[in-house]
Amino acid sequence: MSKIYIGNLPWSTDNNKLADAFSEHGQIVDHIVMTDRETGRSRGFGFVTFSAEEEAQAAIAAKNDSELDGRRITVNIANPRPTQGRW
């Protein structure tokens, strides 16, 4: 599996719109638009996980610096969160 980061999403983009925008590039295993915990409003970025690395690379090549609902989005491989070490 391979996860990609999508930045500069329009505030109107929800989970379904995100999946629709990227489903043509492969099998989506998971997708989420990150939202503010208090307001529920989009934070302007999200993640899509594809079943294969090749699908993720195809999505990046096709969608990076493209327009989604009037905004130019950024798409790249998601950086894994650093793990918190135990002391």
OpenMM code with the backbone's topology and positions (N, CA, C; nanometers):
from openmm import Vec3, app, unit

residues = "MET SER LYS ILE TYR ILE GLY ASN LEU PRO TRP SER THR ASP ASN ASN LYS LEU ALA ASP ALA PHE SER GLU HIS GLY GLN ILE VAL ASP HIS ILE VAL MET THR ASP ARG GLU THR GLY ARG SER ARG GLY PHE GLY PHE VAL THR PHE SER ALA GLU GLU GLU ALA GLN ALA ALA ILE ALA ALA LYS ASN ASP SER GLU LEU ASP GLY ARG ARG ILE THR VAL ASN ILE ALA ASN PRO ARG PRO THR GLN GLY ARG TRP".split()
positions = [
    Vec3(0.0846, -0.1185, 0.0000),
    Vec3(0.0000, 0.0000, 0.0000),
    Vec3(0.0884, 0.1238, 0.0000),
    Vec3(0.0328, 0.2314, -0.0555),
    Vec3(0.1087, 0.3552, -0.0638),
    Vec3(0.0152, 0.4737, -0.0408),
    Vec3(0.0540, 0.5588, 0.0537),
    Vec3(-0.0301, 0.6728, 0.0919),
    Vec3(0.0241, 0.8008, 0.0302),
    Vec3(-0.0680, 0.8821, -0.0233),
    Vec3(-0.0291, 1.0118, -0.0773),
    Vec3(-0.0951, 1.1240, 0.0032),
    Vec3(-0.0283, 1.2374, 0.0026),
    Vec3(-0.0759, 1.3584, 0.0691),
    Vec3(-0.1318, 1.4512, -0.0381),
    Vec3(-0.2475, 1.5116, -0.0112),
    Vec3(-0.3073, 1.6097, -0.1018),
    Vec3(-0.3242, 1.7387, -0.0236),
    Vec3(-0.2564, 1.8434, -0.0662),
    Vec3(-0.2612, 1.9714, 0.0029),
    Vec3(-0.3297, 2.0786, -0.0783),
    Vec3(-0.3667, 2.1860, -0.0109),
    Vec3(-0.4352, 2.3016, -0.0697),
    Vec3(-0.5734, 2.2643, -0.1226),
    Vec3(-0.6398, 2.1715, -0.0539),
    Vec3(-0.7750, 2.1322, -0.0943),
    Vec3(-0.8729, 2.2466, -0.0710),
    Vec3(-0.9706, 2.2617, -0.1598),
    Vec3(-1.0775, 2.3597, -0.1343),
    Vec3(-1.1532, 2.3220, -0.0073),
    Vec3(-1.2045, 2.4218, 0.0628),
    Vec3(-1.2782, 2.3955, 0.1867),
    Vec3(-1.4016, 2.3087, 0.1607),
    Vec3(-1.4531, 2.3119, 0.0399),
    Vec3(-1.5741, 2.2360, 0.0065),
    Vec3(-1.5477, 2.0881, -0.0203),
    Vec3(-1.4220, 2.0478, -0.0300),
    Vec3(-1.3896, 1.9083, -0.0603),
    Vec3(-1.4142, 1.8202, 0.0623),
    Vec3(-1.4966, 1.7175, 0.0428),
    Vec3(-1.5212, 1.6220, 0.1510),
    Vec3(-1.4598, 1.4869, 0.1125),
    Vec3(-1.4785, 1.3878, 0.1980),
    Vec3(-1.4196, 1.2555, 0.1730),
    Vec3(-1.4640, 1.1962, 0.0398),
    Vec3(-1.5920, 1.2101, 0.0060),
    Vec3(-1.6428, 1.1532, -0.1194),
    Vec3(-1.5828, 1.2211, -0.2412),
    Vec3(-1.5730, 1.3544, -0.2379),
    Vec3(-1.5136, 1.4270, -0.3505),
    Vec3(-1.3672, 1.3897, -0.3685),
    Vec3(-1.2979, 1.3706, -0.2567),
    Vec3(-1.1573, 1.3327, -0.2629),
    Vec3(-1.1421, 1.1954, -0.3282),
    Vec3(-1.2223, 1.1002, -0.2856),
    Vec3(-1.2172, 0.9657, -0.3437),
    Vec3(-1.2526, 0.9691, -0.4923),
    Vec3(-1.3547, 1.0457, -0.5285),
    Vec3(-1.3944, 1.0558, -0.6691),
    Vec3(-1.2816, 1.1122, -0.7551),
    Vec3(-1.2110, 1.2113, -0.7022),
    Vec3(-1.1046, 1.2763, -0.7779),
    Vec3(-0.9857, 1.1840, -0.8041),
    Vec3(-0.9644, 1.0859, -0.7172),
    Vec3(-0.8460, 1.0008, -0.7296),
    Vec3(-0.8751, 0.8563, -0.7685),
    Vec3(-1.0011, 0.8162, -0.7730),
    Vec3(-1.0353, 0.6753, -0.7990),
    Vec3(-0.9962, 0.6289, -0.9387),
    Vec3(-0.9832, 0.7195, -1.0329),
    Vec3(-0.9466, 0.6803, -1.1696),
    Vec3(-0.8023, 0.6295, -1.1789),
    Vec3(-0.7240, 0.6505, -1.0736),
    Vec3(-0.5826, 0.6131, -1.0785),
    Vec3(-0.5526, 0.4796, -1.0130),
    Vec3(-0.6522, 0.4154, -0.9539),
    Vec3(-0.6295, 0.2848, -0.8945),
    Vec3(-0.7267, 0.2546, -0.7827),
    Vec3(-0.7022, 0.1429, -0.7166),
    Vec3(-0.7891, 0.0974, -0.6082),
    Vec3(-0.7548, 0.1723, -0.4798),
    Vec3(-0.8531, 0.2469, -0.4307),
    Vec3(-0.8349, 0.3230, -0.3078),
    Vec3(-0.8695, 0.2339, -0.1894),
    Vec3(-0.7756, 0.2236, -0.0964),
    Vec3(-0.7933, 0.1426, 0.0228),
    Vec3(-0.8507, 0.2281, 0.1356),
    Vec3(-0.8081, 0.3559, 0.1409),
    Vec3(-0.8531, 0.4465, 0.2460),
    Vec3(-0.8402, 0.5897, 0.1955),
    Vec3(-0.9238, 0.6789, 0.2475),
    Vec3(-0.9160, 0.8206, 0.2107),
    Vec3(-0.9767, 0.9043, 0.3225),
    Vec3(-0.9196, 1.0229, 0.3423),
    Vec3(-0.9713, 1.1103, 0.4471),
    Vec3(-0.9318, 1.2550, 0.4188),
    Vec3(-1.0280, 1.3438, 0.4409),
    Vec3(-1.0007, 1.4874, 0.4443),
    Vec3(-0.9895, 1.5230, 0.5919),
    Vec3(-0.8800, 1.5840, 0.6297),
    Vec3(-0.8584, 1.6183, 0.7701),
    Vec3(-0.9455, 1.7382, 0.8068),
    Vec3(-1.0112, 1.7273, 0.9215),
    Vec3(-1.1019, 1.8325, 0.9658),
    Vec3(-1.0634, 1.8835, 1.1037),
    Vec3(-1.1057, 2.0047, 1.1321),
    Vec3(-1.0852, 2.0646, 1.2636),
    Vec3(-1.1750, 1.9927, 1.3632),
    Vec3(-1.1225, 1.9535, 1.4769),
    Vec3(-1.2004, 1.8780, 1.5763),
    Vec3(-1.3177, 1.9580, 1.6310),
    Vec3(-1.2986, 2.0867, 1.6475),
    Vec3(-1.4033, 2.1684, 1.7088),
    Vec3(-1.5092, 2.2136, 1.6095),
    Vec3(-1.4672, 2.2558, 1.4896),
    Vec3(-1.5629, 2.3112, 1.3945),
    Vec3(-1.6119, 2.2088, 1.2919),
    Vec3(-1.5345, 2.1017, 1.2719),
    Vec3(-1.5700, 2.0031, 1.1703),
    Vec3(-1.5361, 2.0482, 1.0297),
    Vec3(-1.4788, 2.1665, 1.0165),
    Vec3(-1.4440, 2.2232, 0.8854),
    Vec3(-1.3123, 2.1637, 0.8350),
    Vec3(-1.3026, 2.1508, 0.7032),
    Vec3(-1.1815, 2.0979, 0.6420),
    Vec3(-1.0600, 2.1817, 0.6810),
    Vec3(-0.9479, 2.1143, 0.7004),
    Vec3(-0.8219, 2.1836, 0.7289),
    Vec3(-0.7426, 2.2073, 0.6007),
    Vec3(-0.7983, 2.1679, 0.4855),
    Vec3(-0.7356, 2.1972, 0.3568),
    Vec3(-0.6361, 2.0937, 0.3080),
    Vec3(-0.6343, 1.9770, 0.3729),
    Vec3(-0.5483, 1.8702, 0.3231),
    Vec3(-0.6087, 1.7349, 0.3572),
    Vec3(-0.5596, 1.6327, 0.2886),
    Vec3(-0.6103, 1.4986, 0.3126),
    Vec3(-0.5129, 1.3936, 0.2640),
    Vec3(-0.5536, 1.2683, 0.2768),
    Vec3(-0.4695, 1.1557, 0.2385),
    Vec3(-0.5526, 1.0529, 0.1628),
    Vec3(-0.4884, 0.9879, 0.0654),
    Vec3(-0.5492, 0.8764, -0.0067),
    Vec3(-0.4481, 0.7628, -0.0054),
    Vec3(-0.4942, 0.6435, 0.0293),
    Vec3(-0.4072, 0.5261, 0.0288),
    Vec3(-0.4492, 0.4355, -0.0860),
    Vec3(-0.3534, 0.4041, -0.1723),
    Vec3(-0.3772, 0.3138, -0.2848),
    Vec3(-0.3234, 0.1755, -0.2507),
    Vec3(-0.3746, 0.0760, -0.3203),
    Vec3(-0.3323, -0.0616, -0.2932),
    Vec3(-0.1933, -0.0904, -0.3477),
    Vec3(-0.1440, -0.0095, -0.4420),
    Vec3(-0.0120, -0.0355, -0.5011),
    Vec3(0.0650, 0.0956, -0.5200),
    Vec3(0.1952, 0.0857, -0.5087),
    Vec3(0.2857, 0.1999, -0.5262),
    Vec3(0.2689, 0.2635, -0.6650),
    Vec3(0.2516, 0.1795, -0.7675),
    Vec3(0.2383, 0.2302, -0.9043),
    Vec3(0.1149, 0.3191, -0.9188),
    Vec3(0.0070, 0.2817, -0.8507),
    Vec3(-0.1162, 0.3620, -0.8563),
    Vec3(-0.0938, 0.4974, -0.7905),
    Vec3(-0.0240, 0.4973, -0.6791),
    Vec3(0.0053, 0.6231, -0.6095),
    Vec3(0.0920, 0.7130, -0.6975),
    Vec3(0.1926, 0.6555, -0.7610),
    Vec3(0.2802, 0.7342, -0.8485),
    Vec3(0.2031, 0.7905, -0.9689),
    Vec3(0.1098, 0.7116, -1.0231),
    Vec3(0.0278, 0.7590, -1.1345),
    Vec3(-0.0597, 0.8762, -1.0910),
    Vec3(-0.1155, 0.8670, -0.9705),
    Vec3(-0.1989, 0.9759, -0.9182),
    Vec3(-0.1166, 1.1027, -0.8971),
    Vec3(0.0039, 1.0874, -0.8440),
    Vec3(0.0913, 1.2030, -0.8232),
    Vec3(0.1247, 1.2689, -0.9571),
    Vec3(0.1629, 1.1871, -1.0546),
    Vec3(0.1995, 1.2403, -1.1859),
    Vec3(0.0833, 1.3134, -1.2519),
    Vec3(-0.0370, 1.2607, -1.2359),
    Vec3(-0.1540, 1.3189, -1.3021),
    Vec3(-0.2122, 1.4389, -1.2270),
    Vec3(-0.2069, 1.4362, -1.0952),
    Vec3(-0.2813, 1.5354, -1.0166),
    Vec3(-0.1972, 1.6461, -0.9534),
    Vec3(-0.0668, 1.6249, -0.9345),
    Vec3(0.0128, 1.7290, -0.8710),
    Vec3(0.0090, 1.8562, -0.9553),
    Vec3(-0.0156, 1.9682, -0.8910),
    Vec3(-0.0234, 2.0995, -0.9555),
    Vec3(-0.1409, 2.1079, -1.0534),
    Vec3(-0.2447, 2.0265, -1.0288),
    Vec3(-0.3661, 2.0352, -1.1109),
    Vec3(-0.4735, 2.1095, -1.0312),
    Vec3(-0.5870, 2.1339, -1.0948),
    Vec3(-0.6930, 2.2090, -1.0297),
    Vec3(-0.8053, 2.1165, -0.9832),
    Vec3(-0.8507, 2.1403, -0.8607),
    Vec3(-0.9646, 2.0676, -0.8048),
    Vec3(-1.0600, 2.1701, -0.7459),
    Vec3(-1.1795, 2.1775, -0.7991),
    Vec3(-1.2805, 2.2744, -0.7534),
    Vec3(-1.2254, 2.4168, -0.7449),
    Vec3(-1.1451, 2.4548, -0.8444),
    Vec3(-1.0969, 2.5923, -0.8525),
    Vec3(-0.9677, 2.6227, -0.7784),
    Vec3(-0.9091, 2.5228, -0.7132),
    Vec3(-0.7817, 2.5448, -0.6432),
    Vec3(-0.6750, 2.4516, -0.6968),
    Vec3(-0.5537, 2.5018, -0.7041),
    Vec3(-0.4402, 2.4221, -0.7498),
    Vec3(-0.3886, 2.3400, -0.6325),
    Vec3(-0.3944, 2.2071, -0.6473),
    Vec3(-0.3581, 2.1183, -0.5370),
    Vec3(-0.2139, 2.0683, -0.5489),
    Vec3(-0.1602, 2.0267, -0.4359),
    Vec3(-0.0278, 1.9666, -0.4282),
    Vec3(-0.0458, 1.8200, -0.3908),
    Vec3(0.0206, 1.7319, -0.4651),
    Vec3(0.0077, 1.5882, -0.4387),
    Vec3(0.1469, 1.5270, -0.4342),
    Vec3(0.1782, 1.4558, -0.3260),
    Vec3(0.3052, 1.3845, -0.3167),
    Vec3(0.2935, 1.2682, -0.2177),
    Vec3(0.3978, 1.1890, -0.2108),
    Vec3(0.3984, 1.0756, -0.1175),
    Vec3(0.3886, 1.1297, 0.0245),
    Vec3(0.3035, 1.0686, 0.1048),
    Vec3(0.2864, 1.1122, 0.2434),
    Vec3(0.4084, 1.0708, 0.3248),
    Vec3(0.4558, 1.1630, 0.4056),
    Vec3(0.5666, 1.1324, 0.4963),
    Vec3(0.5100, 1.0657, 0.6206),
    Vec3(0.5666, 0.9524, 0.6601),
    Vec3(0.5158, 0.8875, 0.7816),
    Vec3(0.5420, 0.9747, 0.9043),
    Vec3(0.4485, 0.9703, 0.9966),
    Vec3(0.4658, 1.0436, 1.1218),
    Vec3(0.5820, 0.9855, 1.1994),
    Vec3(0.6638, 1.0716, 1.2567),
    Vec3(0.7714, 1.0157, 1.3399),
    Vec3(0.7124, 0.9450, 1.4612),
    Vec3(0.7664, 0.8313, 1.4927),
    Vec3(0.7154, 0.7571, 1.6085),
    Vec3(0.7758, 0.8139, 1.7358),
    Vec3(0.6954, 0.8166, 1.8381),
    Vec3(0.7401, 0.8658, 1.9676),
    Vec3(0.8175, 0.7534, 2.0365),
    Vec3(0.9420, 0.7790, 2.0673),
    Vec3(1.0225, 0.6781, 2.1351),
    Vec3(0.9887, 0.6706, 2.2833),
    Vec3(1.0053, 0.5562, 2.3382),
    Vec3(0.9835, 0.5392, 2.4826),
    Vec3(1.1162, 0.5578, 2.5528),
    Vec3(1.1147, 0.6301, 2.6619),
    Vec3(1.2382, 0.6582, 2.7356),
    Vec3(1.2530, 0.5687, 2.8507),
] * unit.nanometer
topology = app.Topology()
chain = topology.addChain("A")
for resn in residues:
    res = topology.addResidue(resn, chain)
    for name in ("N", "CA", "C"):
        topology.addAtom(name, app.Element.getBySymbol(name[0]), res)
